[in-house]
Amino acid sequence: MSNPEPFIDLTPDRWRVTAERYRAEGYRLVQMTGTARPDHFEVMISYERDQGCAHHRVQVPRDRPILPSLSPVFPAAFTYENELKDLFGMEFPGLVLDYGGKFLRTKVKIPFTGEVTVKKGAA
């Protein structure tokens, strides 16, 4: 049986500082992903060390979707950040390798910026 590994909420100003702390403690970046909510975007990230994960999430306003790039801290973050840029229109100041919105090929440019409808579970 595995230990519970809940998501810990971060504020945008703690995003990079937290990554720097994990890097200094010997963690590696495992994943970063995003989702669109009705009033914000949510970015989730996981770090791993010694077969244990630390998970965080941050809410980013839809009208100003900006987070500091983690690519100077974890070089592999450039892939996730370019993906979030192409799918959600997010900006990552300091992004080490910026594909300029051409990392992914999508039918619709920035497909996940539209209206979000939350569906209740079927009764």
Backbone as a ProteinNet text record, in pm:
[ID]
protein_1_A
[PRIMARY]
MSNPEPFIDLTPDRWRVTAERYRAEGYRLVQMTGTARPDHFEVMISYERDQGCAHHRVQVPRDRPILPSLSPVFPAAFTYENELKDLFGMEFPGLVLDYGGKFLRTKVKIPFTGEVTVKKGAA
[TERTIARY]
84.5	0	88.7	56	137.9	92.7	184.7	153.3	72.6	-20.2	-93.3	1.4	-16.4	66.7	-24.8	-83.9	-179.8	-112	-191.9	-142.8	-142.8	-34.3	-21	-34.3	-122.9	-145.6	-31.4	5.5	106.9	45.5	102.3	68.5	172	137.7	232.9	369.3	374.8	503.7	590.6	535.5	610.7	649.6	604.8	624.5	773	851.5	992.8	1074.7	1045.6	1117.6	1103.5	984.3	959.4	1041.5	1045.5	1125.5	1273.4	1321.5	1462.9	1494.1	1400.8	1420.9	1427.7	1333.6	1335.5	1463.3	1508.4	1632.5	1750.6	1758.1	1866.4	1860.8	1741.9	1725.6	1739.6	1773.3	1798.6	1678.2	1568.1	1450	1466.8	1389.7	1383.7	1241.6	1226.9	1096	1036.2	914.4	848.4	746.7	663.5	559.9	509.3	454	384.2	270.4	152.7	37	-59.4	-153.6	-250	-391.6	-483.3	-624.9	-695.5	-800.3	-878.7	-995.4	-1011	-1125.2	-1209.3	-1332.7	-1416.4	-1356.2	-1286.2	-1235.6	-1083.5	-1010.9	-864.8	-807.3	-676.6	-605.4	-538.9	-525.3	-458	-339.2	-222.7	-102	-58.8	-38.9	4.3	145.5	224.1	363.1	397.4	484.2	528.4	679.8	736.4	879.1	897.9	1011.5	1035	1176.6	1186.8	1316.3	1294.4	1382	1377	1240.4	1184.5	1057	937.7	950.3	839.1	817.4	692.7	660.9	603.2	632.7	573.7	496.4	369.3	281.5	233.7	232	185.3	93.2	10.8	-71.7	-80.6	-99.9	-108.7	-222.8	-296.3	-401.4	-343.4	-371.2	-321.4	-442.3	-453	-569	-575.5	-695.9	-715.2	-677	-698.8	-671.5	-522.9	-443.1	-297.9	-226.9	-225.7	-169.9	-16.7	46.7	192.5	248.7	350.3	427.4	575.4	662.7	805.1	847.1	933.4	980.9	1064.4	1045.7	1128	1242	1249.7	1353.9	1496.8	1522.4	1657.6	1691	1588.7	1606.8	1609.2	1509.5	1498	1491	1600.5	1601	1486.9	1443.9	1336.4	1202.1	1190.3	1064.2	1028	1126.1	1096.1	991.3	988.9	889	749.4	733.4	602.4	554.9	645.3	608.1	570	640.1	600.6	464.2	438.1	308.1	196.7	217.7	117.4	98.1	203.7	195.9	107.8	130.6	54.5	-90.9	-118.1	-254.1	-339.3	-276.2	-351.5	-316.8	-215.3	-173.6	-97.1	-38.5	36.1	169.7	221.2	352.3	446	571.6	673.8	799.3	803.4	923.7	1046.1	1153.9	1276.3	1285.5	1187.9	1187.1	1314.6	1394.3	1525.7	1515.6	1423.6	1406.1	1258.9	1228.3	1091.2	1062.1	965.2	926.7	832	800.1	718.9	578.9	518.3	382.2	375.3	488.6	491.4	549.1	534.7	584.3	491.5	361	259.5	182.3	138.9	49.2	-93.6	-175.9	-316.6	-403	-522.6	-616.3	-652.7	-671.3	-709.9	-593.4	-556.8	-449.4	-498	-417.2	-446.9	-588	-605.5	-738.4	-809.1	-737.5	-802.7	-823.7	-852.8	-879.4	-1028.1	-1109.3	-1252.9	-1324.9	-1456.6	-1541.6	-1538.6	-1539.6	-1539.1	-1673.7	-1733.4	-1858.9	-1832.2	-1872.8	-1855.4	-1981.9	-1967.6	-2082.3	-2088.6	-2208.9	-2230.4	-2240.5	-2201.8	-2209.4	-2352.7	-2371	-2504	-2560.6	-2687.6	-2752.1	-2802.4
-118.2	0	124.1	219	339.2	446.4	537.1	649.2	752.4	820.5	927.7	1041.8	1094.8	1205.7	1315.2	1394.2	1497.1	1612.8	1687	1808.9	1921.8	1995.4	2110.2	2234.8	2325.5	2447.3	2546.2	2609.8	2714.9	2842.2	2955	3080.9	3101.7	3176.2	3196.5	3248.8	3330.9	3383.6	3276.9	3162.6	3053.1	2944.5	2957.4	2856.1	2823.2	2923.9	2900.2	2872.3	2941.2	2920.4	2774.9	2720.7	2581.1	2487.3	2512.8	2429.9	2436.1	2553.1	2568	2489.9	2491.1	2415.2	2265.5	2216.1	2073	2035	2118	2090.4	2080	2173.5	2173.9	2049.9	1996.5	1878.4	1747.7	1755.9	1635.2	1572	1645.5	1594.2	1608.4	1533.7	1548.5	1586.1	1656.2	1693.2	1570.7	1535	1417.2	1456	1554.8	1595.5	1734.4	1798.3	1925.4	1922.7	1955.3	1954	2064.8	2093.1	2198.5	2156.5	2230.7	2210.3	2345.4	2357.1	2480.7	2467.2	2562.8	2572.4	2691.1	2701.1	2811.4	2949.9	2971.8	3106.5	3117.5	3008.1	3011.2	2887.8	2888.3	2768.3	2710.7	2580.3	2514.2	2437.9	2459.7	2388.5	2299.4	2171.1	2073.8	2027.2	2002.9	1960.7	1856.7	1762.8	1658.9	1648.3	1630.5	1609.6	1475	1407.6	1276.1	1266.1	1197.8	1162.4	1038.5	942.7	821.1	753.2	744.5	677.2	739.5	866.4	940.4	1066.9	1104	1221.5	1334.8	1454.8	1576.3	1641.9	1669.7	1724.5	1863.1	1954.2	2090.4	2134.3	2232.3	2294.1	2443.3	2516.6	2661.3	2708.9	2807.3	2868	2990.5	2997.9	3107.9	3178.7	3310	3380.8	3368.3	3348.8	3337.2	3465.7	3580.6	3707	3745.3	3673.8	3699.4	3567.9	3473.1	3340.1	3338.1	3383.3	3394.4	3322.4	3239.8	3177.5	3187.1	3205.5	3206	3068.9	3068.3	2942.2	2865.7	2734.6	2647.2	2585.9	2617.5	2556.5	2593	2709.8	2732.6	2643.9	2595.7	2511.9	2364.1	2323	2187.7	2200.1	2176.4	2196.9	2127.6	2011.2	1939.5	2011.2	2109.7	2183.3	2255.7	2281.1	2354.3	2280.9	2148.4	2074.4	2099	2087.2	2108	2251.9	2346.9	2487.7	2525.8	2473.4	2498.7	2436.5	2322	2257	2341.3	2388	2472	2603.4	2654.4	2776.9	2753.5	2642.4	2612.4	2577	2509.3	2463.2	2565	2642.1	2732.9	2879.9	2909.6	3048.2	3105.1	3018.9	3065.3	3125.4	3213.4	3274.7	3229.9	3204	3160.5	3246.3	3363.7	3447	3368.8	3377.6	3306.5	3168.5	3131.9	3001.2	2985.6	2882.7	2864.5	2832.8	2747.6	2711.5	2731.1	2844.2	2883.8	2854.6	2768.9	2733.2	2835.7	2941.6	3049.6	3008.1	2916.8	2873.4	2767.4	2705.9	2604.9	2471.9	2444.1	2318.6	2203.7	2229.6	2129.8	2173.8	2077.6	2106.4	2077.6	2179.5	2163.1	2222.7	2166.9	2219.6	2363.6	2390.2	2523.2	2581	2704.6	2769.5	2795	2756	2768.9	2713	2582.6	2521.9	2527.1	2541	2531.7	2666.9	2768.5	2899.6	2933.8	2848.6	2875.8	2856	2868.3	2855.9	2712.2	2698.3	2567.2	2544.3	2429.5	2393	2277.8	2294.6	2189.7	2107	1976.7	1885.8	1812.2	1804.9	1729.7	1582.3	1495.3	1350.6	1306.6	1201	1146.3	1080.6	1101.8	1046.6	907.1
0	0	0	-85.1	-95.7	3	31.7	119.2	42.6	109.4	39.9	5.6	-113.8	-160.5	-214.1	-125.3	-169.2	-241.6	-318.2	-382.9	-280.7	-278.5	-190.2	-277.2	-236.4	-313.3	-294.6	-406	-406.2	-461.6	-425.3	-490.8	-601.8	-706.3	-816.1	-771.8	-667	-621.5	-554.3	-519.1	-456.1	-557.3	-683	-787	-807.6	-839	-869.1	-743.7	-635.9	-510.4	-464.8	-480.3	-442.6	-529.8	-660.9	-751.8	-714.1	-682.5	-645.3	-518	-422.4	-298.3	-327.6	-410.8	-443.9	-517.9	-608.5	-682.1	-584.6	-490.3	-391.3	-301.3	-281	-196.1	-273.5	-403.4	-480.7	-547.3	-557.2	-626.2	-777.3	-852.2	-997.3	-1036.3	-1146.6	-1199.6	-1267.3	-1230.5	-1286.9	-1392.9	-1364	-1459.4	-1426.1	-1529.1	-1513.9	-1614.9	-1571.7	-1661.1	-1620.2	-1705.7	-1676.4	-1707.8	-1652.4	-1682.8	-1677.5	-1755.4	-1757.4	-1660.8	-1576.1	-1484.4	-1530.9	-1484	-1530.5	-1509.4	-1397.4	-1367.7	-1361.6	-1386.5	-1382.3	-1452.3	-1470.4	-1513.1	-1388.9	-1389	-1279	-1336.7	-1280.4	-1323.5	-1207.7	-1239.7	-1141.1	-1174.5	-1070.5	-1089.4	-983.8	-1021.5	-928.2	-931.6	-812.4	-794.2	-725.2	-753.1	-694.5	-639.1	-525.6	-466.8	-381.2	-393.4	-310.9	-315.8	-433.5	-460.8	-388.9	-352.3	-294.1	-375.3	-394	-475.5	-391	-433.7	-377.3	-490.6	-468	-571.1	-529.6	-625.1	-599.1	-712.6	-682.5	-786.8	-757.6	-867.7	-857.5	-947.8	-901.1	-982.3	-1051.7	-1181.4	-1263.1	-1324.7	-1310.5	-1365.3	-1517.8	-1569.7	-1714.7	-1787.3	-1724.3	-1791.8	-1787.5	-1710.4	-1702.8	-1669.3	-1763.9	-1736	-1745.6	-1637.9	-1636.5	-1513.5	-1536.7	-1428.8	-1465.6	-1368.6	-1400.4	-1454	-1552.3	-1608.7	-1507.1	-1505.8	-1422.4	-1501.9	-1632.8	-1715.8	-1673.3	-1612	-1560.9	-1439.6	-1370.8	-1252.1	-1291.4	-1368.9	-1422.1	-1574	-1645.9	-1791.3	-1866.3	-1822.4	-1891.6	-1882.6	-1795.3	-1782.7	-1911.6	-1999.6	-2123.4	-2207	-2203.2	-2282.2	-2227.9	-2097.5	-2035.4	-2054.8	-2038	-2048.2	-2190.8	-2289.9	-2429	-2459	-2402.5	-2420.8	-2358.5	-2235.9	-2169.4	-2244.5	-2301.3	-2381.3	-2504	-2574.7	-2696	-2668.3	-2557.5	-2528.9	-2453.6	-2363.7	-2276.9	-2297.3	-2377.1	-2397.1	-2279.6	-2197.4	-2080.9	-2123.3	-2039.9	-2062.1	-1951.2	-1988.8	-1894	-1911.1	-1847.9	-1857.1	-1810.9	-1889.8	-1858.3	-1920.8	-2003.8	-2070	-2152.5	-2122.7	-2184.4	-2332.9	-2372.1	-2512.2	-2548.4	-2610.8	-2642.8	-2789.9	-2813.7	-2950	-3012.8	-2941.7	-2997.3	-3038.8	-2963.6	-2995.6	-3104.1	-3136.9	-3243.8	-3195.6	-3067.8	-3012.1	-3048.9	-3042	-3076.4	-3199.9	-3277.9	-3389.9	-3344	-3346.7	-3309.3	-3419.4	-3433.3	-3532.8	-3502.8	-3373.3	-3326.7	-3247.2	-3277.1	-3200.9	-3058.3	-2962.7	-2820	-2789.7	-2801.2	-2792.4	-2657.5	-2547.1	-2416.6	-2348.5	-2426.6	-2367.7	-2368.4	-2425.4	-2435.5	-2304.1	-2312.1	-2195.3	-2142.7	-2011.7	-1947	-1881	-1907.8	-1844.4	-1749.2	-1625.2	-1525.4	-1523.1	-1547.6	-1548.1	-1416	-1360.8	-1237.3	-1272.5	-1180.7	-1203.7	-1225.3	-1307.2	-1335.2	-1210.2	-1186.9	-1067.3	-1090.5
[MASK]
+++++++++++++++++++++++++++++++++++++++++++++++++++++++++++++++++++++++++++++++++++++++++++++++++++++++++++++++++++++++++++

